[in-house]
């Protein structure tokens, strides 16, 4: 999963219609966890991160009519990132002006919102993580719990094959097979996401 999947142009074209609930639901399902994690990684508390998500989606709703998905200028996720970064800076300025708030922390956050290269990299990393979680949720529902546990414990947690086999009371070979099946399904989900969001 080296490439961040682009957003499907057909979804973006539907977003200017505020009454298109299915399009907004799909958009929210894909991007809400992503923007929330971005906010948390930038140091926002839970409530502030949720506020940022709402502000970003409000910004998207207001500006999406001007986004041209056929343009060679910027990809949608780059455009979305700019909105998120701008809203983060706005939120930081707003909080900095409030009483009872550590203005030094919010000034640091405001400055961090403007760090282009580092922020771009972090944004991409957050997006990749969210696509993995999105695919994982779907695959986990489609396999036996023991199969998922064998994959997760060996591939994500890094536990030894022998230990996992013993803990799950299955042969070592079954752990290898389970891990391989889950990885294959994860790749399939990520590929499907990429194809649907071109």
C-alpha positions in Angstrom: 0.0 0.0 0.0 2.6 2.5 -1.1 0.2 4.8 -3.1 -2.5 6.9 -1.4 -5.7 6.1 -3.3 -7.1 9.1 -5.2 -10.7 10.1 -4.5 -13.3 9.0 -7.0 -14.2 11.9 -9.3 -17.8 10.7 -9.5 -18.1 11.2 -5.7 -16.6 14.7 -5.8 -19.0 15.8 -8.5 -21.9 14.8 -6.3 -20.7 16.7 -3.2 -21.9 20.2 -4.3 -25.5 18.9 -4.0 -26.0 19.2 -0.2 -29.1 17.0 -0.5 -27.2 14.1 -1.9 -27.1 12.2 1.5 -25.5 9.0 0.1 -22.6 10.9 -1.4 -21.9 12.8 1.8 -22.3 9.7 3.9 -19.7 7.9 1.7 -17.4 11.0 1.8 -17.7 11.1 5.6 -17.1 7.4 6.0 -13.9 7.7 4.1 -12.5 11.0 5.4 -13.8 11.6 8.9 -11.4 9.2 10.6 -8.6 10.5 8.5 -9.2 14.2 9.4 -9.8 13.2 13.0 -6.5 11.3 13.2 -4.7 14.2 11.5 -6.0 16.5 14.2 -5.0 14.2 17.0 -1.5 13.8 15.6 -1.2 17.6 15.5 -1.9 17.6 19.2 -5.6 18.4 19.5 -7.7 16.9 22.2 -10.7 14.8 21.3 -13.2 17.6 21.4 -11.0 20.0 19.5 -10.3 17.2 16.9 -14.0 16.7 16.4 -14.5 20.4 16.0 -11.8 20.5 13.4 -13.5 17.7 11.5 -16.7 19.6 11.4 -15.0 22.8 10.3 -13.1 20.9 7.6 -16.3 19.3 6.3 -18.1 22.7 6.4 -15.2 24.2 4.4 -15.5 21.4 1.9 -19.2 21.9 1.5 -18.7 25.6 0.9 -15.8 25.3 -1.6 -16.4 22.0 -3.4 -18.3 23.7 -6.2 -15.0 25.4 -7.1 -12.9 22.2 -7.1 -12.3 20.9 -10.6 -11.7 17.2 -10.5 -10.4 17.2 -14.1 -7.8 19.9 -13.4 -4.1 19.0 -13.5 -3.6 21.4 -10.6 -4.2 19.5 -7.4 -5.5 16.2 -6.3 -8.6 16.2 -4.1 -6.8 14.9 -1.0 -4.2 17.8 -1.5 -7.0 20.3 -1.7 -8.7 18.7 1.4 -5.4 18.8 3.2 -5.1 22.5 2.6 -8.6 23.0 4.0 -7.6 21.0 7.1 -4.4 22.9 7.6 -6.1 26.2 7.2 -8.9 25.2 9.6 -6.3 24.0 12.1 -4.6 27.4 11.9 -7.9 29.2 12.3 -8.9 27.1 15.3 -5.5 27.7 16.8 -5.9 31.5 16.4 -9.4 31.3 17.8 -8.3 29.3 20.9 -5.2 31.4 21.4 -7.5 34.4 21.9 -9.7 32.7 24.4 -9.1 33.2 28.1 -8.2 30.2 30.3 -6.2 28.6 27.4 -2.5 27.9 27.2 -1.7 30.4 24.5 1.8 29.0 24.1 0.5 25.6 23.1 -1.9 27.0 20.6 0.7 29.3 19.1 2.9 26.3 18.6 0.0 24.5 17.0 -0.7 27.5 14.8 2.9 27.5 13.6 2.8 23.7 13.1 -0.2 24.1 10.9 1.9 26.0 8.4 4.7 23.4 8.0 4.1 22.3 4.5 6.5 19.5 3.8 6.3 17.9 7.2 2.5 18.3 7.3 2.2 16.9 3.8 4.1 13.8 4.8 2.1 13.4 8.0 -1.1 13.9 6.1 -0.1 11.2 3.7 0.9 8.8 6.5 -2.4 9.4 8.3 -4.3 8.7 5.1 -2.4 5.4 4.5 -3.1 4.4 8.1 -6.8 5.1 7.7 -7.1 3.2 4.4 -5.4 0.2 6.1 -7.9 0.5 9.0 -10.8 0.8 6.6 -9.7 -2.3 4.7 -9.0 -4.1 8.0 -12.6 -3.5 9.3 -14.0 -5.1 6.2 -11.7 -8.1 6.1 -12.1 -8.8 9.8 -15.8 -9.2 9.3 -15.2 -11.7 6.5 -12.9 -14.2 8.2 -13.1 -16.4 11.3 -11.9 -14.8 14.5 -9.1 -17.3 14.9 -7.9 -16.5 11.3 -7.9 -12.8 12.1 -6.1 -13.3 15.4 -3.4 -15.3 13.7 -2.8 -12.6 11.2 -3.0 -9.7 13.6 -0.8 -11.2 16.3 1.9 -12.2 13.8 1.8 -9.4 11.2 0.7 -6.3 13.3 1.9 -7.2 16.8 5.0 -9.0 15.6 4.6 -12.1 17.8 6.5 -15.2 17.0 4.7 -17.9 14.8 5.3 -20.6 17.4 3.9 -18.5 20.2 0.8 -17.6 18.3 0.2 -21.2 17.2 0.5 -22.3 20.8 -1.8 -19.5 22.1 -4.5 -20.2 19.5 -4.1 -24.0 19.8 -3.5 -24.4 16.0 -0.6 -25.9 14.0 2.1 -23.5 12.8 1.1 -24.1 9.2 -2.4 -22.9 10.0 -0.9 -19.6 11.2 1.0 -19.2 8.0 -2.1 -20.0 5.9 -4.4 -17.6 8.0 -1.9 -14.8 7.7 -1.5 -15.3 4.0 -5.3 -15.3 3.4 -5.9 -12.2 5.4 -3.0 -10.3 3.7 -4.4 -11.4 0.3 -7.9 -10.1 1.3 -6.4 -6.8 2.6 -4.6 -6.3 -0.7 -7.8 -7.0 -2.5 -9.8 -4.4 -0.4 -7.1 -1.8 -0.9 -7.0 -2.4 -4.6 -10.8 -2.2 -4.8 -10.7 1.1 -2.9 -8.0 2.4 -5.3 -10.0 1.3 -8.4 -13.3 2.8 -7.1 -11.6 6.0 -6.1 -9.7 6.9 -9.2 
